[in-house]
Amino acid sequence: MKLQVFVAALALACAAGLASAADAPVSAFLRDVVALTDAEMARVEAGQVVTKPLPAAEKPEIAAFGAVRVRGDRAAFLRRMRADLGVARPGSSVLEIGRFSRSPRIEDLASLTLEEGDFEAARKCKPGDCDIKVSLSAMERLRRDVDWKAADARPLASALMKAMLVEYASAYMKGGTAEMATYADKDRPLETPAEFRKLLAASPYLVQYVPALHRYAEEYPKGSLAGAEDILYWWKDKFGPRPTTSLFHVTVWADPANPLAVIATKRIYASHYFRAGLELLAVVDAPGGGFYLIDLYRVRIDPPTGMLSGTILGKIRNGIEQGVGEGLKAQAALPAR
């Protein structure tokens, strides 16, 4: 799942704390903070992925946790992750994926295809009533620049949507969270910077155990963090009923003071369902060799409404937890190189 992912995927925030203090080993963290049972701990130690939902303060927020012990070399794993982020397929739900250049350009999206449903949504889109998440300025361009009755309407709309994604990515790289889009698809405009800050506030372990990374996530691109590598990428997945195109910022950072690395993923745009996302994947040395992968994925979504909203919300929660498990299984299976 996955410059998202400050960390689909993923808000892996509690993971960052697992091994940052000598008196707080991973096992104690998993038992006392995450409340894993003895049976679940045994499965983690045996190399099996264990996941569980986590409580959230508000209905739009969903959080899931996962952990597994991997018999391998942490440094080799991090090298592979750095090399493959934005080009590998970490889960079966990913349909298309690509990596942005340092200066995002339209060519970075050459392999992205526009879904028929998104084409129809763009055609009907108007402020406060749109089935795809776009800004007000993007809506105006779609109405002004596309002759929806013309034979070339689809390729032109696709080109405009890709240009919009490049603009979102470029604005974020220049101004960080403050430049994330304001969606105009619902009755009330939704400011995604505020949504992300709510996720950051709900990730206390990021502040407690890796304050340098927390500051970096808040201040990017103005701040600096020695040893951090930033990557911006996109993907289209089939997590929900509609394929969703998302933009992610991943930061890979190894804590120089502890046997701990964090892959932080921040979802900076999603065409459907997601308001914001934050995933933290901790890679922590294990006693006796190998390492733990510990994942906390936190998102804010458009909460379903109507008579079946509870059932739909339950399916979304289960899907997010399942996605965390699939991501950990895929990452644990990566061959070292």
JOHUGI-V60808 format. One record per helix or strand of 3 or more residues. SS is the DSSP state (hx for helix, st for strand). FROM is the first residue (numbers start at 1). TO is the last residue. Records with the same first field share a line. If there is no record, write none. Layout:
BEGIN
SS: FROM-TO  FROM-TO
END
This chain:
BEGIN
hx: 13-17  26-33  38-45  74-84  106-109  116-124  136-145  153-179  192-201  204-209  211-219  309-332
st: 50-54  61-70  94-99  229-237  244-255  260-270  274-285  291-301
END
